[in-house]
Amino acid sequence: MRKIDTKQRIKITSLLLFFSVLAIWALFYFIISDYIAENTKKQTALASNKIIESLGGEFSRAERILYNLTQNEDAKKLLFESSPGENIQVARSVAGSLGASLYSPDLFEHIILFQSDSVYYRLSGKLGNKLCSMLYNAAALTELPNHIAIELDGKKYIGYADNIFPSGGERHGIAVILITEEQILEILQTYDQSGSLLVAIRADGEIVAANTDMVHLFNQDGNSQEVHSRIGITPYEISVIAESRYLNASVIYFSTVAAITAAIFGIAIFVYIGSLNRRFFRPMVKVARSIENLNTEVSTETLPHVRSEEFDGLIDKINEMLVNLDNKNNEIKSAQLRAKNAEIEQQKSLVFSLKKQINAHFTINTLEIMRLLVEQGDLEKAETVATGLITLFRYAHDKDERINIWDEYEVLEQYVAIMNIRYDGKLNVDFDFDDRLMKYNMPRMLLQPILENSVVHGFAGMTSGCLISVKARQHGNTIIFTLSDNGRGMSAEKLEALRERLSVDPEAARGFENIALVNIRNRLYHYYGGAGQININSGENSGFEVIVSLSVMEEQEVAQA
């Protein structure tokens, strides 16, 4: 049987890889195409339901607003009892009651009270006198309360109208609230940024609002996805249609990308085979045979060149390494012994500093808060403080100096809960952690001292409006934590001095162990070397920002260990 050489193995393996990838692509296409289409339909239904839910909520809110208005004594007084001199004062009172309700002037722009087509009060909006008269006549001919759809001066409006009865009287007024078609289309666009959905609102079979022309709306083929529903308890119905081109776009796009990728991959694999054989494989075989025949007991023995620029450079480095191997081995052993002793001492210092973070002063204050809460009968808050304190003690005194990033996040939440109770709820902390970081670890209590600086020092003298943002993101091979507050910050001189302290060689920074940021910088250097960084930004009365960077590769090694 003829022996297959390595070059042939490379070619055969590459061809098998190429056809395997093509087969996988084809199989994947047939599996995923139906899934993509089905998922697109589900997304259409989801968007439709959100549109229906949003509009239903808005129309229900309009009904509640108008109901409250028809029961408002000031509104009745404005229509039936007040004199011309009192009208302005009473109208202000009615408008004020609207402002205290669920009223949203951005959506329900027009709210009008009618006594007749010539006597009315615009509480909101700028409809002209003629349009108001037309609106009254349309509402008066409708059995109220009811929803109305009307076109005024070329604009379509949808709204709700209801009667207002004076106390003990038969004579009645009418209250009307309107929303324009343009405002409804803005709501629709919120849930359809791509503009691929066709949406129409009907009343009594007639379209009163739509985001496309009628011809386009009704000329749909059988592959379109359509959802119909009534909007809440209103007489309005909504239709949401996803065109077939929208439903098939993902499948077409995937097919095109798959074909282009397969062609590029095929060309690349053949180019790769030739380049691999000429520039890498042949020289590698020569180097491997030379290394196999190398007598490692003779440090002066060297490897011959193989006439390849890349591998000859490697051989020169190997030869240089062989020449200096004996001396380097002795130096490495000595350096390793010194580094081990230094690491032991540094570990002791860092662990001691870590446990001091939860100090006696903080513990006493927290226990005092618990005592006061128990005396006041607020056992729920007392339990929150107790739970948080227990968590922080376990956290600080755990033997493992590494912690999962999301566990660190939960500890920060416990700390904030305690401090918010201690400072009477003046803290507003926004946590924003990337879900992908769940698989990584980090040094324990790396972020809590920074958060504590903001609470204790950054917000000194502030009684409210204290904002803190804690973000965690992965950028390539780096995890970046950003903690910022809107506290009093620090002057440029103090900021420069602190930056200078943080820039000092950790081995020389023996006088700053009691400073939280310097201590954190030293721990970063200990765990990550140059791959761990801390940077700060601040200004007078403009907050403080701390950016901590970790190496993803280092954390992966820790997780695997």
JOWO-V579315 format. One record per residue. N is the residue number from 0. RES is the residue in one small letter. SS is DSSP state (H for helix, E for strand, - for the rest). PHI is phi in degrees with one decimal (NA if undefined). BURIAL is b if it has 24 or more other ideal C-beta (glycine too) atoms within 12 Angstrom, else e. Layout:
# JOWO-V579315
[[N,RES,SS,PHI,BURIAL] [N,RES,SS,PHI,BURIAL]]
This chain:
# JOWO-V579315
[[0,m,-,NA,e] [1,r,-,-71.6,e] [2,k,-,-77.7,e] [3,i,-,-86.2,e] [4,d,-,-77.4,e] [5,t,H,-65.6,e] [6,k,H,-61.3,e] [7,q,H,-65.7,e] [8,r,H,-60.1,e] [9,i,H,-60.9,b] [10,k,H,-64.0,e] [11,i,H,-62.9,e] [12,t,H,-62.2,e] [13,s,H,-65.5,b] [14,l,H,-65.8,e] [15,l,H,-61.2,e] [16,l,H,-62.4,e] [17,f,H,-61.0,b] [18,f,H,-70.7,e] [19,s,H,-65.7,e] [20,v,H,-63.5,e] [21,l,H,-60.2,e] [22,a,H,-63.9,e] [23,i,H,-65.0,e] [24,w,H,-59.6,b] [25,a,H,-63.1,e] [26,l,H,-61.9,e] [27,f,H,-62.3,e] [28,y,H,-62.5,b] [29,f,H,-65.7,e] [30,i,H,-75.1,e] [31,i,H,-83.6,e] [32,s,H,-61.5,b] [33,d,H,-64.1,e] [34,y,H,-63.9,e] [35,i,H,-61.7,b] [36,a,H,-62.6,b] [37,e,H,-65.1,e] [38,n,H,-66.1,e] [39,t,H,-63.2,b] [40,k,H,-63.6,b] [41,k,H,-64.4,e] [42,q,H,-63.9,b] [43,t,H,-62.4,b] [44,a,H,-61.9,b] [45,l,H,-63.9,e] [46,a,H,-63.2,b] [47,s,H,-62.3,b] [48,n,H,-63.4,e] [49,k,H,-67.6,b] [50,i,H,-62.2,b] [51,i,H,-62.9,b] [52,e,H,-63.0,e] [53,s,H,-65.2,b] [54,l,H,-65.9,b] [55,g,H,-59.9,b] [56,g,H,-63.5,e] [57,e,H,-67.2,b] [58,f,H,-67.8,b] [59,s,H,-63.0,e] [60,r,H,-66.0,b] [61,a,H,-62.3,b] [62,e,H,-63.3,b] [63,r,H,-64.7,b] [64,i,H,-60.6,b] [65,l,H,-70.6,b] [66,y,H,-62.2,b] [67,n,H,-61.3,b] [68,l,H,-69.7,b] [69,t,H,-68.3,b] [70,q,-,-94.1,e] [71,n,-,-75.4,b] [72,e,H,-64.1,e] [73,d,H,-65.9,b] [74,a,H,-64.5,b] [75,k,H,-65.3,b] [76,k,H,-63.9,b] [77,l,H,-61.4,b] [78,l,H,-82.7,b] [79,f,H,-118.3,b] [80,e,H,-123.8,e] [81,s,-,-73.8,b] [82,s,-,-86.5,e] [83,p,H,-53.4,e] [84,g,H,-70.9,e] [85,e,H,-89.6,e] [86,n,H,-56.3,b] [87,i,H,-62.6,e] [88,q,H,-63.9,e] [89,v,H,-68.5,b] [90,a,H,-61.3,b] [91,r,H,-62.4,e] [92,s,H,-64.8,b] [93,v,H,-65.4,b] [94,a,H,-61.9,b] [95,g,H,-64.6,e] [96,s,H,-66.8,b] [97,l,H,-65.6,b] [98,g,H,-61.9,e] [99,a,-,-86.8,e] [100,s,-,-96.2,b] [101,l,-,-86.5,e] [102,y,-,-64.2,b] [103,s,-,-125.1,e] [104,p,-,-63.2,e] [105,d,-,-68.6,e] [106,l,-,-104.0,b] [107,f,-,-90.2,b] [108,e,-,-74.1,b] [109,h,E,-111.8,b] [110,i,E,-130.9,b] [111,i,E,-134.0,b] [112,l,E,-105.2,b] [113,f,E,-114.8,b] [114,q,-,-100.2,b] [115,s,-,-157.5,e] [116,d,-,-70.3,e] [117,s,-,-114.8,e] [118,v,-,-120.7,e] [119,y,E,-156.6,b] [120,y,E,-133.2,b] [121,r,E,-85.7,b] [122,l,E,-76.8,b] [123,s,E,-157.5,b] [124,g,-,98.3,b] [125,k,-,-132.5,e] [126,l,-,-65.4,b] [127,g,-,-72.2,e] [128,n,H,-60.9,e] [129,k,H,-63.2,e] [130,l,H,-66.5,b] [131,c,H,-64.8,b] [132,s,H,-64.0,e] [133,m,H,-62.1,b] [134,l,H,-64.1,b] [135,y,H,-63.5,b] [136,n,H,-61.6,e] [137,a,H,-66.0,b] [138,a,H,-71.0,b] [139,a,H,-66.9,b] [140,l,-,-86.1,e] [141,t,-,-104.7,b] [142,e,-,-71.8,e] [143,l,-,-101.7,b] [144,p,-,-75.3,b] [145,n,E,-165.9,b] [146,h,E,-84.5,b] [147,i,E,-131.0,b] [148,a,E,-131.1,b] [149,i,E,-146.2,b] [150,e,E,-110.4,e] [151,l,E,-124.4,b] [152,d,-,54.3,e] [153,g,-,82.5,e] [154,k,E,-109.9,b] [155,k,E,-92.3,b] [156,y,E,-128.5,b] [157,i,E,-127.4,b] [158,g,E,-164.6,b] [159,y,E,-144.3,b] [160,a,E,-131.0,b] [161,d,E,-150.6,b] [162,n,E,-78.9,b] [163,i,E,-122.7,b] [164,f,E,-103.4,e] [165,p,-,-69.7,e] [166,s,-,-62.4,e] [167,g,-,74.9,e] [168,g,-,-123.5,e] [169,e,-,-95.0,e] [170,r,-,-62.1,e] [171,h,E,-134.5,b] [172,g,E,-108.3,b] [173,i,E,-131.8,b] [174,a,E,-110.6,b] [175,v,E,-131.7,b] [176,i,E,-126.0,b] [177,l,E,-128.3,b] [178,i,E,-130.1,b] [179,t,E,-82.7,b] [180,e,H,-60.1,b] [181,e,H,-60.2,e] [182,q,H,-68.4,b] [183,i,H,-66.3,b] [184,l,H,-65.6,b] [185,e,H,-64.7,e] [186,i,H,-64.0,b] [187,l,H,-62.1,b] [188,q,H,-65.6,e] [189,t,H,-59.3,e] [190,y,-,-100.7,b] [191,d,-,-141.5,b] [192,q,-,-64.0,e] [193,s,-,-79.7,e] [194,g,-,70.0,e] [195,s,-,-91.9,b] [196,l,E,-99.7,b] [197,l,E,-101.7,b] [198,v,E,-126.8,b] [199,a,E,-137.3,b] [200,i,E,-113.8,b] [201,r,E,-116.3,b] [202,a,E,-137.9,b] [203,d,-,54.5,e] [204,g,-,83.6,e] [205,e,E,-104.0,e] [206,i,E,-78.6,b] [207,v,E,-107.1,b] [208,a,E,-161.3,b] [209,a,E,-156.0,b] [210,n,-,-96.7,b] [211,t,-,-154.2,b] [212,d,-,-77.4,e] [213,m,H,-63.2,e] [214,v,H,-60.9,e] [215,h,H,-64.9,e] [216,l,H,-69.6,b] [217,f,H,-96.4,e] [218,n,-,-92.0,e] [219,q,-,-113.5,b] [220,d,-,-83.6,e] [221,g,-,-71.5,e] [222,n,-,-87.9,e] [223,s,-,-72.2,b] [224,q,E,-100.9,b] [225,e,E,-128.9,b] [226,v,E,-126.1,b] [227,h,E,-118.3,e] [228,s,E,-164.7,b] [229,r,E,-84.3,e] [230,i,-,-86.2,b] [231,g,-,57.3,b] [232,i,-,-101.5,e] [233,t,-,-80.1,b] [234,p,-,-79.1,b] [235,y,E,-86.9,b] [236,e,E,-117.4,b] [237,i,E,-121.7,b] [238,s,E,-122.6,b] [239,v,E,-120.7,b] [240,i,E,-121.1,b] [241,a,E,-103.9,b] [242,e,-,-67.0,b] [243,s,H,-62.5,b] [244,r,H,-65.2,e] [245,y,H,-71.1,b] [246,l,H,-68.8,b] [247,n,H,-91.5,b] [248,a,H,-60.6,e] [249,s,H,-66.2,b] [250,v,H,-66.7,b] [251,i,H,-63.1,e] [252,y,H,-62.4,e] [253,f,H,-62.9,b] [254,s,H,-63.6,e] [255,t,H,-63.9,e] [256,v,H,-62.7,e] [257,a,H,-63.6,b] [258,a,H,-65.8,e] [259,i,H,-63.2,e] [260,t,H,-63.1,e] [261,a,H,-62.6,b] [262,a,H,-64.5,e] [263,i,H,-63.0,e] [264,f,H,-64.3,b] [265,g,H,-63.0,e] [266,i,H,-63.4,e] [267,a,H,-64.2,e] [268,i,H,-68.0,b] [269,f,H,-73.4,e] [270,v,H,-63.9,e] [271,y,H,-64.2,b] [272,i,H,-60.6,b] [273,g,H,-64.8,e] [274,s,H,-66.4,e] [275,l,H,-62.0,e] [276,n,H,-66.8,e] [277,r,H,-77.9,e] [278,r,H,-97.9,e] [279,f,H,-126.1,b] [280,f,H,-66.8,b] [281,r,H,-59.7,b] [282,p,H,-61.0,b] [283,m,H,-63.3,b] [284,v,H,-63.0,e] [285,k,H,-63.5,e] [286,v,H,-64.9,b] [287,a,H,-62.5,e] [288,r,H,-68.1,e] [289,s,H,-65.9,b] [290,i,H,-67.9,e] [291,e,H,-61.6,e] [292,n,-,-89.7,e] [293,l,-,-74.4,e] [294,n,-,-91.3,e] [295,t,-,-70.9,e] [296,e,-,-79.1,e] [297,v,-,-107.3,e] [298,s,-,-70.1,e] [299,t,-,-87.5,e] [300,e,-,-72.7,e] [301,t,-,-124.2,e] [302,l,-,-95.9,b] [303,p,-,-78.8,e] [304,h,-,-70.7,e] [305,v,-,-118.5,b] [306,r,-,63.1,e] [307,s,-,-130.2,e] [308,e,H,-56.4,e] [309,e,H,-66.1,e] [310,f,H,-75.2,b] [311,d,H,-65.0,e] [312,g,H,-63.7,e] [313,l,H,-64.4,b] [314,i,H,-63.1,b] [315,d,H,-59.9,e] [316,k,H,-66.6,e] [317,i,H,-64.2,b] [318,n,H,-62.5,b] [319,e,H,-64.4,e] [320,m,H,-64.9,e] [321,l,H,-63.6,b] [322,v,H,-64.2,e] [323,n,H,-98.8,e] [324,l,H,-60.7,e] [325,d,H,-62.1,e] [326,n,H,-64.9,e] [327,k,H,-66.5,e] [328,n,H,-60.8,e] [329,n,H,-65.0,e] [330,e,H,-65.7,e] [331,i,H,-64.2,e] [332,k,H,-61.5,e] [333,s,H,-65.0,e] [334,a,H,-66.9,e] [335,q,H,-64.2,e] [336,l,H,-65.9,e] [337,r,H,-65.6,e] [338,a,H,-66.0,e] [339,k,H,-64.6,e] [340,n,H,-64.1,e] [341,a,H,-65.7,e] [342,e,H,-66.3,e] [343,i,H,-61.7,e] [344,e,H,-64.4,e] [345,q,H,-68.2,b] [346,q,H,-60.6,e] [347,k,H,-61.7,e] [348,s,H,-65.4,e] [349,l,H,-69.1,b] [350,v,H,-62.9,b] [351,f,H,-62.6,e] [352,s,H,-65.4,b] [353,l,H,-62.1,b] [354,k,H,-70.0,e] [355,k,H,-69.0,e] [356,q,-,-59.0,b] [357,i,-,-86.7,b] [358,n,-,-89.9,e] [359,a,H,-64.2,e] [360,h,H,-61.6,e] [361,f,H,-64.1,b] [362,t,H,-62.8,e] [363,i,H,-62.0,e] [364,n,H,-60.5,e] [365,t,H,-66.9,b] [366,l,H,-64.2,e] [367,e,H,-64.1,e] [368,i,H,-62.3,b] [369,m,H,-59.6,b] [370,r,H,-62.5,e] [371,l,H,-64.5,e] [372,l,H,-65.6,e] [373,v,H,-65.4,e] [374,e,H,-61.5,e] [375,q,H,-79.6,e] [376,g,-,83.3,e] [377,d,-,-89.3,e] [378,l,H,-70.8,e] [379,e,H,-64.7,e] [380,k,H,-67.2,b] [381,a,H,-60.9,b] [382,e,H,-65.1,e] [383,t,H,-60.1,b] [384,v,H,-64.6,b] [385,a,H,-63.4,b] [386,t,H,-60.3,b] [387,g,H,-63.3,b] [388,l,H,-65.5,b] [389,i,H,-62.4,e] [390,t,H,-60.5,b] [391,l,H,-66.1,b] [392,f,H,-65.4,b] [393,r,H,-62.2,e] [394,y,H,-63.1,b] [395,a,H,-72.2,b] [396,h,H,-105.9,e] [397,d,-,-67.5,e] [398,k,-,-69.6,e] [399,d,-,-77.1,e] [400,e,-,-79.8,b] [401,r,E,-106.1,b] [402,i,E,-145.8,b] [403,n,E,-62.9,b] [404,i,H,-59.6,b] [405,w,H,-75.2,e] [406,d,H,-66.8,b] [407,e,H,-60.3,b] [408,y,H,-62.3,b] [409,e,H,-66.8,b] [410,v,H,-65.4,b] [411,l,H,-60.0,b] [412,e,H,-63.2,b] [413,q,H,-62.3,b] [414,y,H,-63.5,b] [415,v,H,-63.3,b] [416,a,H,-60.4,b] [417,i,H,-64.0,b] [418,m,H,-66.4,b] [419,n,H,-69.1,b] [420,i,H,-68.7,b] [421,r,H,-64.1,b] [422,y,-,-102.1,b] [423,d,-,60.1,e] [424,g,-,70.7,e] [425,k,-,-82.3,b] [426,l,E,-93.2,b] [427,n,E,-128.2,e] [428,v,E,-110.1,b] [429,d,E,-107.6,e] [430,f,E,-96.4,b] [431,d,E,-140.1,e] [432,f,E,-107.2,b] [433,d,-,-68.9,e] [434,d,H,-59.3,e] [435,r,H,-65.9,e] [436,l,H,-78.5,b] [437,m,H,-60.7,e] [438,k,H,-90.7,e] [439,y,-,-108.8,b] [440,n,E,-107.1,b] [441,m,E,-153.2,b] [442,p,E,-61.6,b] [443,r,-,-65.0,b] [444,m,-,55.2,b] [445,l,-,-86.8,b] [446,l,-,-100.1,b] [447,q,H,-59.7,b] [448,p,H,-63.1,b] [449,i,H,-67.5,b] [450,l,H,-62.7,b] [451,e,H,-65.6,b] [452,n,H,-57.4,b] [453,s,H,-63.6,b] [454,v,H,-68.1,b] [455,v,H,-82.5,b] [456,h,H,-102.5,b] [457,g,H,-64.7,b] [458,f,-,-104.9,b] [459,a,-,-60.0,e] [460,g,-,90.5,e] [461,m,-,-94.2,b] [462,t,-,-107.4,e] [463,s,-,-160.2,e] [464,g,-,68.8,e] [465,c,E,-87.7,b] [466,l,E,-112.6,e] [467,i,E,-131.5,b] [468,s,E,-116.7,b] [469,v,E,-123.6,b] [470,k,E,-118.9,b] [471,a,E,-136.0,b] [472,r,E,-135.8,e] [473,q,E,-108.9,b] [474,h,E,-123.5,e] [475,g,-,64.1,e] [476,n,-,-97.3,e] [477,t,E,-129.1,b] [478,i,E,-100.9,b] [479,i,E,-120.6,b] [480,f,E,-103.8,b] [481,t,E,-123.1,b] [482,l,E,-117.7,b] [483,s,E,-136.6,b] [484,d,E,-134.4,b] [485,n,-,-108.0,b] [486,g,-,-76.3,b] [487,r,-,-78.1,b] [488,g,-,64.2,b] [489,m,-,-151.3,b] [490,s,-,-70.8,e] [491,a,H,-62.3,e] [492,e,H,-66.3,e] [493,k,H,-66.6,e] [494,l,H,-63.0,b] [495,e,H,-64.3,e] [496,a,H,-63.9,e] [497,l,H,-67.1,b] [498,r,H,-61.7,e] [499,e,H,-65.8,e] [500,r,H,-63.2,b] [501,l,H,-70.1,b] [502,s,H,-88.6,e] [503,v,-,-67.9,e] [504,d,-,-54.1,e] [505,p,-,-52.3,b] [506,e,-,-68.6,e] [507,a,-,-99.4,e] [508,a,-,-90.1,b] [509,r,H,-81.1,e] [510,g,H,-92.4,e] [511,f,H,-119.1,b] [512,e,-,-62.3,e] [513,n,-,-83.8,e] [514,i,-,-93.7,b] [515,a,H,-58.3,b] [516,l,H,-66.0,b] [517,v,H,-67.0,b] [518,n,H,-62.7,b] [519,i,H,-64.0,b] [520,r,H,-60.6,b] [521,n,H,-65.0,b] [522,r,H,-68.3,b] [523,l,H,-60.7,b] [524,y,H,-64.5,b] [525,h,H,-64.9,b] [526,y,H,-83.6,b] [527,y,H,-120.5,b] [528,g,H,64.4,e] [529,g,H,-72.7,e] [530,a,H,-83.5,e] [531,g,-,-116.2,b] [532,q,E,-130.5,b] [533,i,E,-135.0,b] [534,n,E,-130.4,b] [535,i,E,-130.1,b] [536,n,E,-140.3,e] [537,s,E,-165.8,b] [538,g,-,-161.3,e] [539,e,-,-62.7,e] [540,n,-,59.2,e] [541,s,-,-131.6,e] [542,g,-,82.5,b] [543,f,E,-139.9,b] [544,e,E,-131.0,b] [545,v,E,-124.0,b] [546,i,E,-118.7,b] [547,v,E,-113.3,b] [548,s,E,-117.1,b] [549,l,E,-124.6,b] [550,s,E,-87.9,b] [551,v,H,-63.2,b] [552,m,H,-59.8,e] [553,e,H,-62.5,b] [554,e,H,-68.9,b] [555,q,H,-63.4,e] [556,e,H,-63.4,e] [557,v,H,-66.4,b] [558,a,H,-61.5,e] [559,q,H,-70.6,e] [560,a,-,-66.6,e]]
